[in-house]
């Protein structure tokens, strides 16, 4: 089913997208971004969009313009939400591609946002489906958060950077970005530094190799509800395994649908 994606500027539309984001984040009556802020962002020429299926708003995406440290135009994509019962498959992908085209039409060639490195589906979407990069691990970036996805955990984040006119982004937009194969990488000498144990626990194994593999659990949000102590173990384990590897000069080259980060270093 095809969705219509359009820019929003009317107050009633902005209230609707604020309410939608509140539902997606499990904060009814307390939107993660209010309609008055959305009004100001839209009025000042930023990206505030809604996705409609059969006339019903099913998704929202908000970002604003800034500058890179080098002074180049930058889009900070702050929040994307799609109703869980949406019938439009791939709606998040379509919305990000619309945002990409909007930026390129205005001379903006770089976009960034943050994502929880423990949420497998988001990491795969960002790195494998969109072709973004993840250059930096940010510890407890937002402080305490109380929505249904983050409550009870520290808000570690990966900084995502999307080079909008790169070959990787273009291949992702066309659906031809190659998928990484963990079995082949293991056969070529990749080392597992973090994996999921038999009880769902994190299993760390310090290793040195040019290619490192780092796994995250299937559903950390469910783990936070069921076993907060294990969720905390995962936060600390990934912070050390992934964060330390990036600090040592490794680069995340991609992620797999089965929850593996692939990191590479040209010096080891």
C-alpha positions, 0 to 999 in steps of 0.5 A: 500500500502506497503512502503519501508523504507531505510537509506539514505546516497547519496547526491541526496537522502538527498537533496530530503528528505530535499525538502520533509520536506520543502514541509511538513512544508510549507517552499518551498526552506527553508528546516527545516533541510538542506541537508548538515546537513543531510549529516553530520548526515548520515556520522557520523552514525545517523538515516536518512531515507526515505520512498518510495511508488512505487519508490517515496519518500513520507516520511522522518525521522531524528534523532541523537544519544546522551546520557541521563542524566544518561549516557545511549545511547539516540536517539533524533528523530528530525523531521518526515514528510509525504507528505499529498497526500501519499497513504500509510496508517500508514506510520508515524507509520511504520517509527517510528517502523523502527527507533525503531528497528534500535535503539534496534539493536544498544543497544539504548533503549530510544528515545525522541522528542518534540511535540506541546501539542495543535496538537491533532492528534500528541499527540494521535499518540505519546501517544496512537499509539506509547506508548510514555510518556510525562514527561515534559511541555516545555514553548516556547521551540524553540522560534519564528517559521515561518512554516505553523503550528507554525507561530504566536504562542509560541512554547510550547512543550511536551517532549516525551520519548519512552522506546523502549523495554518497555511492553507499546512500545511492545503492541503499536507495535503489535497494542494491546495497550488499548484505554482510555475511557473518559466516564468511567473515568468520571463515576469513578470520573475524573475531567475536568480541561480544555474542548472545549466550545460551540464557540471552546474556552477553558473552564478551571475549576480548580479541584482536583481529582486523575484523571484529564481530559484535552481537546484540540481543533480539529484543532489548526492549522486552528484556528491559521489562522482563529482566532489568538486571540483564538489560543493564549487563547488556548496556555495560557489555556493549559500551565496552565492546563497541565503544572501546573498539571505536575508540581504538580506531575501528570503524563500523562497516555494517550490521546484519539482520541477525544482530551483528555489528561488523567492525574493521581496522586497517591497522590490525 
